[in-house]
Amino acid sequence: MDTVLRSRSGSVTIGAQQPFCVIGERINPTGRKTFAQELRDGDLSTVTADALAQVAAGANMLDVNAGIPMVDEPDLLKAMLRTVQEAVDVPICIDSSVIEALDAGLSVYEGRALVNSVTAEDERLEEILPLVARYDAAVIGLANDETGIPETPQKRLECARKIVSAANDHGIATADVIIDPLAMTVGADTDAVTTTLATISLIRSELGVNMCLGASNVSFGLPQRHVLNAGFLPMAAAAGLTSAIMSTAEVCVQAVRAADLLLGHDPWGSSWIAAHRARQAA
């Protein structure tokens, strides 16, 4: 099944037979003290620069997060979304844990957004899903619940199934629920990635829904993070992952595009060859 997201005048289709959807992770103040201070000061120049750079590097969509302490997050998120939409014409993943901020962001978004995110917690489902339905958006569902992050693929599948069922109850199509199978750092648990890959395969076979995760989580705390991320992404794509909020570093994007070709999602390598020729010409 395909999930269709739209910008002002374009669209992106996420699906098992589609090229992998690269969602640029950069417009997020977490861990970026200078950027966070710029946002507090009302300076959105880095938002514009990051939007342009990520799309130029190959992002199909952009994640936008305004989560910093001591700001009016709804107002800031609206301003950031307007800024991104002025700079580039790609669909946006509106990323917030604050209901009021999600509502504010959706109110100014031109197109069909992806909401990041809801969990399998009853309270969150009842808060967020009506908002997603009202704005005809799609939603990322994190495969965790009140008990935290499940250790087993089977438990994560149960959480995913609950989210899909609840979304359907609110009139949201299964195709518009993108499950996050949860990527944790292999630096803290050597089985973290194999658990994630098993979860992706299980959700693909049992639910058939699209999936997205924060790909950079797998390398947190380790050296040469881009190399680890680039190694992880093709494995995840082969298991059934269809999109990721990820770095647009060249090694990561090229790993994803190579996987598209090798998995049959880039017929005759047309996109791969076109990108090569464009680099040569540049």
N, C-alpha and C positions, 0 to 999 in steps of 0.2 A: 504494500500500500504506500501511496505517496503523500507527503505533506507539502503543501504549497504555501510559501510565504511571499509577501509582496512588499516592494518599496513604492515610491511615488509613481514610477513608470516601468519598473522591472519586476521580475519574479525569480524565485529559486525553488526548485523542486528537490526535496529530500526523499530518497527511496532506495530500496535494495538493488535496483538495476540502474541507478543514477550515479554520476560521478560523486565522489565524497564531498560533502559540504564543509568547507573550511570557514569557521566562525572565529574571526579575530578576537583575541582575548585582551588586547592592550588597553582599551579605554576603561580602566579600572584603577582606582587610587590605592587599593590594598598594596602595602609594601612600597609605595612610591611617595615618599614624604614631600618632595618638591612639587609633584603633580597635585597632591592633596591640598597643599597650601595655595597653589594657583587657583584651584577650584573654590576654596574658601574666599579668596580675594576677588572672585568673579572673572578671573582670566581663563578664557576657554580656548586660547590659541593652541595649546597642546592637544586638545580634543580634535581640532581640525587637522593638525599635523598627523596625529596618530591614525585618524580615519583615512586620510589620503594615502599614507604610507602602507597601511595594511591592505587596502584594496589594490594598490599598485603591486604589492607582493603576492597577490593571489587570493585574498579573502573573498568569499562569496557572500558573507554576511558579517555583521559586527555585533559584538556583545558590548552593551553600554551599562556601566555600573556607577552609581553616585554615592556609594555607601561610605561616608566618612563621619566621624563624630562632630557634633556641634554645628551642623548645618541644617537648613530646611531641605531635607532630601527630596520631597515632591517638587519644589521649585527648581532645585539644582538639576534634577533628572530631566525635567521639561526643557530647561535651557540647553543641557547637553544633547538631548535628542534633536532639538531644533538645529543646533550647530552641526551635528553629524549629517542630518538630512540636507542641509545647505551645501555641505562639502562633497558628499558622495550619494549615489543613487543605488544603494543595496539594501536589502531587508535587514532589520535590526532585531536582536535578541535583547529585550528589556529586562535587566537583571537587578532585582531588589527583593529583600525579605520584608519590606514595609508595604502593607496593603495600600496605604494612601499614595505612596510613591508610584506603585504600579498603576493605580487608577489615573494619577496625574500624567504619567508617561504615555499611557494608552490614549488619553484624551487628545494629545498633540501629535500622535504618530500618524503619518500619512501612508496607509497601506495595510498590510496584514502582518502583525508582529508575532514574535515568539516570546512567550512569558517565561522567565527563569526565576523562580520555579515553585513547584508545590511538592510536598512530601505526602506520605501515606497516613499522616496524623489526621484524625477526624476534624480537629479544629481548623487546620490549614486547608483541608479539602473544602470545608464549608465556607471559608473566607475567600479563597482564591478562585475556585472554579466558576462561581457565578460571574465574577469579573471577566474571566476569560471568555465565557459564553456571551456576555453582553457586548463585548467588543469584537466578537468573531475572530479571536486570536487562536493560536496554537499554544501548547504549554509543555514545558519540560517537567517530568515527574521523577523526583529523586526516590530511588528504591530503598528508602529508610522510613522508620516510623518512630513512635514514642519511645521505643527501647533503644534507639540509636542506629548505628550502621550495622546491618546484619553481617555475620561472618561467613554465611554459606550462600551459594548461588540460589538454592531452593527458597531460602527466606527472602532474598531480594526479589525473586520471581513473585512470591506471594504479595509483597508490597506493590510491585508493578501491576499485578492483576487487580489489586484493590483500587489503585489510582485510575486505571482504565475504566473499571466498572463505575466508579464515582463520577468520572467525566461523562460517561454515557448517560448517567442519570440526570446530568445537568444539560443534556442536549449537545455535548461535544463529541464529535465523531472520533472513533478509535484512531483514525489516520492523523488526527490533530493532537494526539498525545505522544510525545517523544520521551522515552524512558532513559533516565541516567542510571546506568548499572553500577556507578560509583567506582572511580579510580583512586586508589590510595597509594602512598609512596612506598616503593619497594625498599627504600632505605630503612623503614621501620618494621617491615614485615616482608620477608623474602617470598611469601606466597601471595602477596597482594595482587600482583598482576595476573598470575594464573587464575586466581579467584575471579577477577574482573573478566578475563577472557571466557571462563566457563559460564559466567553469568550472561555475557553477551550471547553466547551460543544458545543457552537455555531460553532466554527471552525471545530470540529470533525464532526458534523452533516452536515454542509454546504460544506466543502472542503475535508474532509477525510484525510488531510495531517498529518504527524507526527509533534509533537510539543516539544519544549525544552524551559526552562527558567532558570533564575538564582534563584534557590530555596531559597538561604540564604537571598535574599532581603526582604522576608516577615517579618523577625524577626529583621531587622536592628534597633538598638537603644533600644532594649528590653532585659531584663534579660533572662537567660536560653535559649539562641537562638537555641541550638541543639534540645531541646525538642519541641519548636514551629515548627522548620523545619520538625522534624519527624512527627508531627501531620498533617502538611500541605501536605506532599508528597503523602500519600495514598489517601487523598481526591482528589488531582490533578490527580493522576493515574486513579481513578474511573471515573473522569470527561472526561478522554481521553488523558491526558499528557503521552507521551511515553518515554521521556528522560528529564534529568535535569543536569545543571552544578551546582554541589552541594558539600557539605562537605562529606567526607568519615568517619566522626565520626561514631562509632559503632551504636549508637541509630538511626542515619539517614539511614544508609545502611540496618539495620535490619528492619526498618519500611517499606522500599521499597520492600525488599524481602518477608516480610509478606504480603504486598499488592499483589505481584505476585501470591502467593499461594491462597489468598482469592478471587482474581479476575479470577482465572483459567488460569493464565499464567505460572504456575509451576505445571504441571500435577502430581497428586498424591503426591505433596509436595516433589518430589525427590531431588530438589536442596536444599530445606529448611532442609530436614533430613540429606543430605550429609554434609551440612555446620555445623549442630549440632554435627555430629559424628566427624568431623575434629576438632572442638573446644574441644570436650571431649578428643580426642587423644593427642592434644597439651597440 
